[in-house]
Amino acid sequence: MGEDPFQIKTRYGRPRTLGKVRSTVIYLYEKYKDVYPKAVELANREGISFSELVSRALKEYVEKHYPGNPQIPLQSLTGEIPPAKTLEARITARQLKKDLKLLKVIYAKKDNTLYRYEVESRVVKLVQKLAKLNTILKDDEYQDLIDEAAKLLGI
């Protein structure tokens, strides 16, 4: 019976407390040469190993950036909600929020120029688009924003 490839052996003969690990080599580029000594010092101050520090940093980075490049995943081909619709809803909601802020300023100034009507018509179109996307996504994530816009427009 072969040895477990994930069995941890230290030179002191004591087992690791954090469980099994996978050995990985990390190369630091020359432009990051000042990072390594600071990282080692930080790990020592926190009472953890350098490996634990790197593992935590990697975990934090993955949680923040996963899944990475926003390409169309295979789920869009399997009949699930297309990610493109989700992205479109986010973009529409972002634009609607900007236009609602602008419209509030216009209303506060009691401006009745052509610009006001242009912004109002744009808001109406964005609300209609977001409402349609919200029904497709079936999670009512943007319903509060739609209600806020409808209330502001008096619809």
Residue pairs with C-beta under 8 A, 6 or more apart in sequence:
4 20
6 20
6 21
6 22
7 20
8 15
8 16
8 20
8 21
10 16
18 52
21 51
26 54
28 35
28 36
39 50
39 53
39 54
40 50
42 53
43 49
43 50
43 52
43 53
46 53
48 56
67 73
70 83
70 87
72 82
72 83
72 84
73 83
75 81
75 83
76 82
76 83
76 84
81 136
81 137
81 138
85 133
85 136
85 137
86 137
88 133
89 130
89 133
89 134
89 137
89 141
89 142
92 126
92 129
92 130
92 133
93 130
93 142
93 145
95 126
96 123
96 126
96 127
96 130
96 145
96 149
97 145
99 119
99 122
99 123
99 126
100 123
100 145
100 148
100 149
100 152
102 119
103 116
103 119
103 120
103 123
103 152
104 152
106 115
106 116
106 119
107 152
120 153
123 149
123 152
123 153
124 153
126 149
127 146
127 149
127 150
127 153
130 142
130 145
130 146
131 146
133 142
134 140
134 141
134 142
134 143
134 146
